[in-house]
């Protein structure tokens, strides 16, 4: 069943109110009412960041763009964790640099904010070490007007206050909110309407994107904001390659590796719900996942050997997690996998040993493919070696002239 509620609509209830008039001349300009504003976010490879604010100013009249500069408004951001962090500081309290100011097609003011991979202060997530989880931070943005604007008729205006509204991330918001009959939350992307049955891609998230059970924190958000793993399959390029695909993203109530055999039927239930309510080709159900989800994508093909047309496990775990423990996926189960499988990892992964896991699985899974990178670098930025899902989210792995998305798209069960 679906639910329209999202924590995006309640990031900081009642927050974001300010009437900052820092420049003396502002007090003498014509003053007008409250301005609501939205937080505009993008999911970068390193996680979601607030990249701009949109001030709903158009209703006050057409603004002269010549009166709008990067110094007209100031922006301050404060972020705090919604759960106990055990003393760890995962938030921030700082000014955000305004790098550009413009009017959008509606006549609203857009303030572009400085952001980049690895930048501090724009992120919407915090990683809580004691919970091994990402959480969506409670964000309070304060806007201050430093100089008056002019309308096109020459009248100067300032605003009495600014009220923070919702956080919007167009790519993530394209995935609807759902909860399975058993209570597992998931997000679902539906392709543009068309004829025929479509493939279904099941994306299984990493360990940091599951719930945090000690706090009852279960948000159905971090799976799409911690990285671009699922979002990549909903891009225009991917949708063109797959001929329009549904993308479903279940969220674990803890971590997949905690109890894979218990989670497997809950994931299968979600797949069944989508198959029962959408025009999906049951012979083209594809599974992919990273880290914890890399393990789970392999586990799903051992538990349900006739469900999936292909599997793409990324930096997944199959070996024992501690000395003396049994492997998460025994060699006999790996050797019995009949689902076409393409494994991906980076040799410099210091979180999950690629040799003992990805390479070992490749050696046992019949006719499997494997792509091993030396390191994870995209657009000139070097990421931790564990983050090899970045390459799959960009359709980079290739076997000869065939890239991984094209390979997935042509698999049929």
C-alpha positions as a Python dict, from the first residue, in 0.01 Angstrom:
ca = {
    (1, 'X'): (0, 0, 0),
    (2, 'X'): (119, 356, -57),
    (3, 'X'): (169, 647, 178),
    (4, 'X'): (220, 1010, 74),
    (5, 'X'): (401, 1115, 390),
    (6, 'X'): (772, 1191, 372),
    (7, 'X'): (1016, 1339, 617),
    (8, 'X'): (1100, 1580, 336),
    (9, 'X'): (777, 1761, 426),
    (10, 'X'): (871, 1798, 792),
    (11, 'X'): (1246, 1848, 811),
    (12, 'X'): (1218, 2127, 1061),
    (13, 'X'): (862, 2210, 1155),
    (14, 'X'): (827, 2576, 1235),
    (15, 'X'): (1189, 2647, 1154),
    (16, 'X'): (1344, 2886, 907),
    (17, 'X'): (1174, 3205, 1023),
    (18, 'X'): (1381, 3521, 1003),
    (19, 'X'): (1349, 3884, 905),
    (20, 'X'): (1715, 3975, 884),
    (21, 'X'): (1773, 4333, 775),
    (22, 'X'): (2149, 4356, 801),
    (23, 'X'): (2202, 4654, 569),
    (24, 'X'): (2089, 4989, 713),
    (25, 'X'): (1922, 5102, 392),
    (26, 'X'): (1692, 4804, 395),
    (27, 'X'): (1491, 4945, 681),
    (28, 'X'): (1385, 5240, 464),
    (29, 'X'): (1280, 5036, 161),
    (30, 'X'): (922, 4931, 98),
    (31, 'X'): (856, 4629, 317),
    (32, 'X'): (627, 4346, 219),
    (33, 'X'): (518, 4006, 349),
    (34, 'X'): (656, 3665, 433),
    (35, 'X'): (848, 3467, 171),
    (36, 'X'): (842, 3089, 175),
    (37, 'X'): (1141, 2905, 39),
    (38, 'X'): (1231, 2549, -56),
    (39, 'X'): (1553, 2355, -10),
    (40, 'X'): (1667, 2228, -349),
    (41, 'X'): (1879, 1912, -328),
    (42, 'X'): (2078, 1688, -559),
    (43, 'X'): (2218, 1343, -490),
    (44, 'X'): (2587, 1352, -571),
    (45, 'X'): (2801, 1039, -573),
    (46, 'X'): (2906, 1124, -219),
    (47, 'X'): (2552, 1186, -97),
    (48, 'X'): (2272, 1438, -114),
    (49, 'X'): (2349, 1809, -77),
    (50, 'X'): (2139, 2124, -68),
    (51, 'X'): (2258, 2303, -381),
    (52, 'X'): (2021, 2600, -390),
    (53, 'X'): (1724, 2773, -228),
    (54, 'X'): (1418, 2894, -417),
    (55, 'X'): (1251, 3199, -262),
    (56, 'X'): (885, 3229, -362),
    (57, 'X'): (901, 3598, -449),
    (58, 'X'): (711, 3607, -779),
    (59, 'X'): (377, 3684, -612),
    (60, 'X'): (511, 4023, -499),
    (61, 'X'): (564, 4142, -857),
    (62, 'X'): (828, 4119, -1130),
    (63, 'X'): (1177, 4174, -990),
    (64, 'X'): (1441, 4366, -1183),
    (65, 'X'): (1721, 4108, -1225),
    (66, 'X'): (1982, 4385, -1220),
    (67, 'X'): (1902, 4445, -852),
    (68, 'X'): (1979, 4085, -757),
    (69, 'X'): (2338, 3997, -663),
    (70, 'X'): (2514, 3728, -463),
    (71, 'X'): (2522, 3969, -170),
    (72, 'X'): (2151, 4050, -165),
    (73, 'X'): (2074, 3757, 63),
    (74, 'X'): (2272, 3563, 322),
    (75, 'X'): (2212, 3197, 405),
    (76, 'X'): (2288, 3015, 729),
    (77, 'X'): (2244, 2641, 778),
    (78, 'X'): (2216, 2438, 1097),
    (79, 'X'): (2194, 2058, 1090),
    (80, 'X'): (2137, 1820, 1380),
    (81, 'X'): (2081, 1446, 1410),
    (82, 'X'): (1724, 1322, 1467),
    (83, 'X'): (1854, 1035, 1683),
    (84, 'X'): (2104, 999, 1967),
    (85, 'X'): (2460, 986, 1832),
    (86, 'X'): (2637, 891, 2152),
    (87, 'X'): (2820, 1224, 2156),
    (88, 'X'): (2934, 1213, 1791),
    (89, 'X'): (2900, 1545, 1611),
    (90, 'X'): (2739, 1467, 1275),
    (91, 'X'): (2586, 1810, 1207),
    (92, 'X'): (2704, 2160, 1133),
    (93, 'X'): (2620, 2525, 1200),
    (94, 'X'): (2759, 2763, 938),
    (95, 'X'): (2702, 3019, 666),
    (96, 'X'): (2649, 2881, 316),
    (97, 'X'): (2819, 3083, 40),
    (98, 'X'): (2583, 3216, -225),
    (99, 'X'): (2766, 3159, -553),
    (100, 'X'): (2497, 3289, -789),
    (101, 'X'): (2158, 3460, -768),
    (102, 'X'): (1902, 3454, -1047),
    (103, 'X'): (1535, 3453, -1134),
    (104, 'X'): (1376, 3130, -1253),
    (105, 'X'): (1107, 3099, -1521),
    (106, 'X'): (835, 3176, -1264),
    (107, 'X'): (1009, 3492, -1146),
    (108, 'X'): (1116, 3341, -814),
    (109, 'X'): (1462, 3413, -673),
    (110, 'X'): (1703, 3120, -680),
    (111, 'X'): (2014, 3133, -463),
    (112, 'X'): (2280, 2889, -582),
    (113, 'X'): (2491, 2760, -293),
    (114, 'X'): (2851, 2645, -299),
    (115, 'X'): (2871, 2265, -308),
    (116, 'X'): (3105, 1990, -425),
    (117, 'X'): (3191, 1627, -362),
    (118, 'X'): (3326, 1602, -10),
    (119, 'X'): (3223, 1957, 83),
    (120, 'X'): (3115, 2012, 442),
    (121, 'X'): (2799, 2197, 530),
    (122, 'X'): (2566, 2118, 242),
    (123, 'X'): (2499, 1753, 314),
    (124, 'X'): (2154, 1636, 419),
    (125, 'X'): (2280, 1311, 575),
    (126, 'X'): (2499, 1229, 871),
    (127, 'X'): (2662, 893, 934),
    (128, 'X'): (2617, 781, 1295),
    (129, 'X'): (2909, 553, 1379),
    (130, 'X'): (2743, 386, 1677),
    (131, 'X'): (2448, 283, 1458),
    (132, 'X'): (2643, 221, 1135),
    (133, 'X'): (2367, 414, 959),
    (134, 'X'): (2304, 731, 765),
    (135, 'X'): (2027, 951, 900),
    (136, 'X'): (1859, 1249, 740),
    (137, 'X'): (1965, 1551, 939),
    (138, 'X'): (1711, 1799, 1072),
    (139, 'X'): (1788, 2109, 869),
    (140, 'X'): (1715, 2469, 970),
    (141, 'X'): (1798, 2726, 703),
    (142, 'X'): (1789, 3098, 785),
    (143, 'X'): (1770, 3357, 508),
    (144, 'X'): (1874, 3717, 570),
    (145, 'X'): (1811, 4003, 328),
    (146, 'X'): (2113, 4235, 316),
    (147, 'X'): (2000, 4482, 51),
    (148, 'X'): (1665, 4579, -108),
    (149, 'X'): (1544, 4441, -437),
    (150, 'X'): (1374, 4654, -699),
    (151, 'X'): (1066, 4566, -892),
    (152, 'X'): (1064, 4645, -1263),
    (153, 'X'): (855, 4954, -1186),
    (154, 'X'): (1144, 5083, -975),
    (155, 'X'): (986, 5026, -633),
    (156, 'X'): (1233, 4890, -374),
    (157, 'X'): (1118, 4594, -168),
    (158, 'X'): (1236, 4402, 135),
    (159, 'X'): (1064, 4106, 294),
    (160, 'X'): (946, 4088, 653),
    (161, 'X'): (1032, 3721, 706),
    (162, 'X'): (1135, 3395, 541),
    (163, 'X'): (976, 3058, 613),
    (164, 'X'): (1145, 2729, 532),
    (165, 'X'): (940, 2480, 332),
    (166, 'X'): (998, 2133, 197),
    (167, 'X'): (1315, 1973, 69),
    (168, 'X'): (1290, 1877, -297),
    (169, 'X'): (1514, 1642, -493),
    (170, 'X'): (1355, 1587, -837),
    (171, 'X'): (1538, 1261, -907),
    (172, 'X'): (1451, 1107, -572),
    (173, 'X'): (1099, 1252, -568),
    (174, 'X'): (1025, 1064, -891),
    (175, 'X'): (1022, 746, -678),
    (176, 'X'): (689, 696, -503),
    (177, 'X'): (657, 591, -137),
    (178, 'X'): (520, 246, -53),
    (179, 'X'): (500, -7, 229),
    (180, 'X'): (462, -380, 166),
    (181, 'X'): (199, -597, 328),
    (182, 'X'): (464, -717, 574),
    (183, 'X'): (566, -363, 664),
    (184, 'X'): (888, -323, 465),
    (185, 'X'): (917, 23, 314),
    (186, 'X'): (1021, 75, -45),
    (187, 'X'): (1043, 336, -317),
    (188, 'X'): (925, 274, -672),
    (189, 'X'): (1011, 453, -996),
    (190, 'X'): (759, 409, -1276),
    (191, 'X'): (864, 473, -1637),
    (192, 'X'): (673, 686, -1882),
    (193, 'X'): (363, 517, -2014),
    (194, 'X'): (403, 294, -2315),
    (195, 'X'): (302, -34, -2462),
    (196, 'X'): (411, -377, -2347),
    (197, 'X'): (552, -515, -2029),
    (198, 'X'): (864, -355, -1886),
    (199, 'X'): (1167, -487, -1699),
    (200, 'X'): (1189, -444, -1323),
    (201, 'X'): (1521, -350, -1161),
    (202, 'X'): (1552, -430, -790),
    (203, 'X'): (1814, -213, -619),
    (204, 'X'): (1937, -335, -278),
    (205, 'X'): (2106, -65, -72),
    (206, 'X'): (2422, -75, 136),
    (207, 'X'): (2441, -120, 512),
    (208, 'X'): (2438, 250, 591),
    (209, 'X'): (2100, 304, 429),
    (210, 'X'): (1895, 62, 640),
    (211, 'X'): (1700, 139, 953),
    (212, 'X'): (1854, 198, 1294),
    (213, 'X'): (1662, -40, 1517),
    (214, 'X'): (1773, 95, 1858),
    (215, 'X'): (1604, 425, 1772),
    (216, 'X'): (1314, 303, 1561),
    (217, 'X'): (1448, 523, 1280),
    (218, 'X'): (1307, 402, 947),
    (219, 'X'): (1282, 679, 691),
    (220, 'X'): (1242, 539, 335),
    (221, 'X'): (1470, 824, 225),
    (222, 'X'): (1838, 740, 263),
    (223, 'X'): (1827, 468, -3),
    (224, 'X'): (1801, 744, -266),
    (225, 'X'): (2007, 1015, -101),
    (226, 'X'): (2323, 836, 19),
    (227, 'X'): (2446, 758, -334),
    (228, 'X'): (2334, 735, -695),
    (229, 'X'): (2310, 354, -707),
    (230, 'X'): (1934, 339, -760),
    (231, 'X'): (1898, 680, -925),
    (232, 'X'): (2130, 579, -1209),
    (233, 'X'): (1871, 332, -1337),
    (234, 'X'): (1605, 605, -1356),
    (235, 'X'): (1814, 843, -1567),
    (236, 'X'): (1714, 919, -1923),
    (237, 'X'): (2013, 723, -2054),
    (238, 'X'): (1929, 411, -1854),
    (239, 'X'): (1559, 428, -1934),
    (240, 'X'): (1642, 449, -2303),
    (241, 'X'): (1865, 142, -2281),
    (242, 'X'): (1608, -62, -2089),
    (243, 'X'): (1316, 57, -2299),
    (244, 'X'): (1154, 198, -1989),
    (245, 'X'): (1208, 12, -1661),
    (246, 'X'): (1049, 7, -1320),
    (247, 'X'): (1302, 51, -1039),
    (248, 'X'): (1211, -72, -691),
    (249, 'X'): (1420, 8, -385),
    (250, 'X'): (1333, -184, -65),
    (251, 'X'): (1468, -55, 266),
    (252, 'X'): (1593, -304, 522),
    (253, 'X'): (1473, -275, 880),
    (254, 'X'): (1839, -314, 981),
    (255, 'X'): (2111, -451, 750),
    (256, 'X'): (2066, -727, 491),
    (257, 'X'): (2367, -920, 621),
    (258, 'X'): (2214, -936, 969),
    (259, 'X'): (1960, -1191, 851),
    (260, 'X'): (1958, -1250, 477),
    (261, 'X'): (1738, -1561, 486),
    (262, 'X'): (1468, -1370, 674),
    (263, 'X'): (1485, -1065, 446),
    (264, 'X'): (1478, -1264, 121),
    (265, 'X'): (1103, -1347, 129),
    (266, 'X'): (1021, -989, 233),
    (267, 'X'): (1201, -859, -76),
    (268, 'X'): (1033, -1125, -286),
    (269, 'X'): (696, -1007, -151),
    (270, 'X'): (768, -653, -273),
    (271, 'X'): (862, -788, -616),
    (272, 'X'): (532, -978, -619),
    (273, 'X'): (339, -662, -530),
    (274, 'X'): (498, -471, -818),
    (275, 'X'): (440, -761, -1058),
    (276, 'X'): (77, -770, -951),
    (277, 'X'): (8, -399, -992),
    (278, 'X'): (233, -284, -1277),
    (279, 'X'): (291, -405, -1635),
    (280, 'X'): (618, -583, -1555),
    (281, 'X'): (763, -870, -1758),
    (282, 'X'): (822, -1149, -1501),
    (283, 'X'): (1100, -1282, -1723),
    (284, 'X'): (1297, -957, -1695),
    (285, 'X'): (1333, -902, -1322),
    (286, 'X'): (1690, -785, -1254),
    (287, 'X'): (1864, -742, -918),
    (288, 'X'): (2162, -525, -830),
    (289, 'X'): (2305, -400, -503),
    (290, 'X'): (2610, -259, -329),
    (291, 'X'): (2805, -379, -24),
    (292, 'X'): (2535, -524, 207),
    (293, 'X'): (2312, -512, -99),
    (294, 'X'): (2581, -685, -306),
    (295, 'X'): (2561, -974, -64),
    (296, 'X'): (2182, -966, -75),
    (297, 'X'): (2165, -960, -455),
    (298, 'X'): (2369, -1282, -457),
    (299, 'X'): (2164, -1429, -173),
    (300, 'X'): (1841, -1363, -362),
    (301, 'X'): (1965, -1569, -658),
    (302, 'X'): (2047, -1862, -427),
    (303, 'X'): (1709, -1851, -251),
    (304, 'X'): (1507, -1782, -567),
    (305, 'X'): (1706, -1939, -854),
    (306, 'X'): (1424, -1893, -1109),
    (307, 'X'): (1316, -1536, -1028),
    (308, 'X'): (1590, -1316, -1174),
    (309, 'X'): (1710, -1269, -1529),
    (310, 'X'): (2040, -1118, -1411),
    (311, 'X'): (2228, -1012, -1099),
    (312, 'X'): (2488, -736, -1051),
    (313, 'X'): (2650, -767, -705),
    (314, 'X'): (2880, -472, -629),
    (315, 'X'): (3152, -501, -362),
    (316, 'X'): (2938, -766, -194),
    (317, 'X'): (3027, -996, 95),
    (318, 'X'): (3026, -1375, 72),
    (319, 'X'): (3306, -1466, 314),
    (320, 'X'): (3276, -1507, 690),
    (321, 'X'): (3266, -1173, 868),
    (322, 'X'): (3472, -1300, 1165),
    (323, 'X'): (3718, -1581, 1217),
    (324, 'X'): (3543, -1901, 1314),
    (325, 'X'): (3208, -1797, 1163),
    (326, 'X'): (3066, -1972, 856),
    (327, 'X'): (3071, -1785, 524),
    (328, 'X'): (2768, -1571, 453),
    (329, 'X'): (2721, -1758, 126),
    (330, 'X'): (2884, -2105, 120),
    (331, 'X'): (3090, -2211, -181),
    (332, 'X'): (2837, -2478, -276),
    (333, 'X'): (2563, -2215, -303),
    (334, 'X'): (2782, -1989, -514),
    (335, 'X'): (2871, -2276, -745),
    (336, 'X'): (2501, -2357, -790),
    (337, 'X'): (2400, -2006, -904),
    (338, 'X'): (2250, -2026, -1249),
    (339, 'X'): (2145, -1660, -1280),
    (340, 'X'): (2367, -1460, -1520),
    (341, 'X'): (2592, -1261, -1285),
    (342, 'X'): (2826, -963, -1334),
    (343, 'X'): (3033, -877, -1026),
    (344, 'X'): (3200, -538, -970),
    (345, 'X'): (3457, -419, -715),
    (346, 'X'): (3771, -207, -677),
    (347, 'X'): (4106, -355, -583),
    (348, 'X'): (4170, -80, -326),
    (349, 'X'): (3849, -157, -132),
    (350, 'X'): (3959, -164, 233),
    (351, 'X'): (3607, -229, 366),
    (352, 'X'): (3527, -555, 187),
    (353, 'X'): (3828, -757, 69),
    (354, 'X'): (3770, -789, -308),
    (355, 'X'): (3986, -1100, -340),
    (356, 'X'): (3810, -1298, -66),
    (357, 'X'): (3465, -1188, -180),
    (358, 'X'): (3414, -1060, -535),
    (359, 'X'): (3699, -1254, -698),
    (360, 'X'): (3621, -1566, -497),
    (361, 'X'): (3253, -1551, -598),
    (362, 'X'): (3347, -1497, -962),
    (363, 'X'): (3570, -1805, -959),
    (364, 'X'): (3279, -2019, -835),
    (365, 'X'): (2971, -1878, -1012),
    (366, 'X'): (2943, -2046, -1351),
    (367, 'X'): (2994, -1815, -1653),
    (368, 'X'): (2998, -1503, -1435),
    (369, 'X'): (3156, -1177, -1547),
    (370, 'X'): (3371, -955, -1326),
    (371, 'X'): (3500, -597, -1349),
    (372, 'X'): (3781, -497, -1111),
    (373, 'X'): (3890, -135, -1094),
    (374, 'X'): (4221, -18, -948),
    (375, 'X'): (4051, 270, -766),
    (376, 'X'): (3729, 469, -769),
    (377, 'X'): (3766, 802, -949),
    (378, 'X'): (3490, 1000, -1119),
    (379, 'X'): (3508, 1351, -1264),
    (380, 'X'): (3856, 1386, -1117),
    (381, 'X'): (3747, 1314, -759),
    (382, 'X'): (3886, 1007, -587),
    (383, 'X'): (3639, 823, -365),
    (384, 'X'): (3698, 544, -111),
    (385, 'X'): (3772, 214, -282),
    (386, 'X'): (3456, 60, -142),
    (387, 'X'): (3240, 293, -349),
    (388, 'X'): (3261, 99, -676),
    (389, 'X'): (2883, 133, -718),
    (390, 'X'): (2962, 475, -863),
    (391, 'X'): (3078, 302, -1181),
    (392, 'X'): (2762, 93, -1216),
    (393, 'X'): (2548, 404, -1161),
    (394, 'X'): (2726, 549, -1467),
    (395, 'X'): (2711, 232, -1684),
    (396, 'X'): (3091, 219, -1686),
    (397, 'X'): (3173, -155, -1640),
    (398, 'X'): (3224, -318, -1978),
    (399, 'X'): (3306, -656, -2126),
    (400, 'X'): (3443, -585, -2469),
    (401, 'X'): (3201, -346, -2637),
    (402, 'X'): (2912, -435, -2405),
    (403, 'X'): (2844, -220, -2100),
    (404, 'X'): (2667, -347, -1792),
    (405, 'X'): (2330, -179, -1853),
    (406, 'X'): (2311, -311, -2209),
    (407, 'X'): (2403, -656, -2081),
    (408, 'X'): (2131, -641, -1815),
    (409, 'X'): (1875, -513, -2065),
    (410, 'X'): (1912, -808, -2298),
    (411, 'X'): (1885, -1078, -2031),
    (412, 'X'): (1563, -1280, -2023),
    (413, 'X'): (1471, -1572, -1803),
}
